[in-house]
């Protein structure tokens, strides 16, 4: 099982930016999909973004509609780290953000379901003030 440690959360004004990082250890990072989910107070955890393992067509990505054009997921396989660059932040982006590692090696697509992820970080708080 992979261990995940998130960092980079904090308090930011609406319109600002934050970059979340997730450092992974424990297995061949580059062959697994990685994702970000978030949970706002009183709400279910929801998918934010995911990135697949590098295949012939690169590293596929997927985003929930509400963050498209504002958030970018990327990975640095040499550092075993996945990032979530968040721009133009809105108060509704306020949540605990969780990093997740794919359940299976060789996932050359960007999964969106919690069931596709087998390891989770402890979460990092992102608060966007209006």
C-alpha positions in Angstrom: 0.0 0.0 0.0 1.2 3.5 -0.8 1.6 6.2 1.8 0.4 9.7 0.8 1.2 13.1 2.5 -0.5 16.2 1.3 0.7 19.8 1.8 0.0 23.3 0.5 -3.5 24.0 1.9 -4.3 27.2 3.6 -6.4 30.4 3.6 -6.7 32.5 0.5 -8.9 35.2 -0.8 -11.3 34.6 -3.6 -9.5 34.9 -6.9 -6.3 33.7 -5.4 -4.2 30.6 -6.1 -2.8 27.7 -4.2 -0.8 24.6 -5.2 -1.4 21.4 -3.4 1.3 18.7 -3.3 1.0 15.0 -2.5 4.1 13.0 -1.9 3.8 9.2 -2.4 6.0 6.4 -1.1 5.8 2.7 -1.1 5.6 1.5 -4.7 6.2 2.3 -8.4 4.5 5.7 -8.4 4.7 6.3 -12.1 2.5 3.3 -13.0 -0.5 4.3 -10.9 -3.2 6.8 -11.5 -3.5 9.6 -9.0 -6.4 11.8 -8.0 -7.7 14.6 -5.9 -11.0 14.6 -4.1 -12.6 17.2 -1.7 -15.1 17.2 1.1 -16.9 20.4 2.1 -18.6 20.7 5.5 -21.9 18.8 5.5 -21.3 17.3 2.0 -20.2 14.1 0.5 -16.6 13.7 -0.7 -16.4 14.5 -4.4 -14.1 14.0 -7.3 -11.9 17.0 -8.3 -9.2 15.8 -10.7 -7.2 12.7 -11.7 -4.2 11.9 -13.9 -3.4 8.5 -15.3 -0.1 6.7 -15.7 2.0 7.7 -18.7 1.0 5.8 -21.8 1.6 6.2 -25.5 -0.5 9.3 -25.6 0.9 10.9 -22.5 -0.7 11.2 -19.1 -4.5 11.6 -19.4 -6.3 14.0 -17.1 -9.9 14.4 -16.0 -11.6 17.2 -14.1 -15.0 17.8 -12.5 -16.9 20.5 -14.4 -16.8 23.1 -11.7 -13.0 23.3 -11.8 -12.3 23.0 -15.5 -10.1 25.9 -16.7 -9.2 26.8 -13.1 -7.4 23.7 -11.7 -4.6 21.7 -13.2 -3.4 18.3 -12.1 0.2 17.3 -12.9 2.7 14.7 -11.7 6.5 14.5 -11.3 7.3 10.8 -11.4 11.0 11.5 -10.5 9.8 13.1 -7.2 6.9 10.7 -6.6 4.6 13.7 -6.3 1.3 14.8 -7.7 0.2 18.4 -7.8 -3.0 20.3 -8.0 -2.6 23.9 -9.1 -5.7 25.9 -8.2 -6.3 29.3 -9.7 -9.2 31.7 -9.6 -10.4 30.2 -6.3 -13.9 30.6 -5.2 -15.5 30.4 -1.7 -17.3 27.2 -2.9 -13.9 25.6 -3.4 -13.5 25.6 0.4 -13.1 22.0 1.6 -10.7 19.4 2.9 -8.7 18.1 -0.1 -7.6 14.5 -0.3 -5.0 12.9 -2.4 -5.6 9.4 -3.6 -3.6 6.7 -5.4 -5.0 4.3 -7.9 -5.8 0.8 -6.9 -4.1 -1.0 -9.8 -0.8 -0.6 -11.7 -0.9 0.3 -15.3 -4.0 2.5 -15.1 -3.5 4.5 -18.4 -6.6 6.6 -17.9 -7.8 9.1 -15.4 -10.4 7.5 -13.1 -13.2 9.5 -11.4 -14.7 7.0 -9.0 -13.6 6.6 -5.4 -13.6 2.9 -5.9 -10.8 3.1 -8.4 -8.5 4.5 -5.6 -7.0 2.3 -2.9 -4.9 4.6 -0.8 -5.8 8.1 0.7 -3.9 10.9 2.3 -5.0 12.6 5.6 -6.3 15.6 3.8 -5.4 19.3 3.7 -7.7 22.2 4.4 -8.3 24.8 1.8 -10.4 27.8 2.8 -11.3 30.6 0.3 -12.7 33.8 1.8 -15.0 36.1 -0.1 
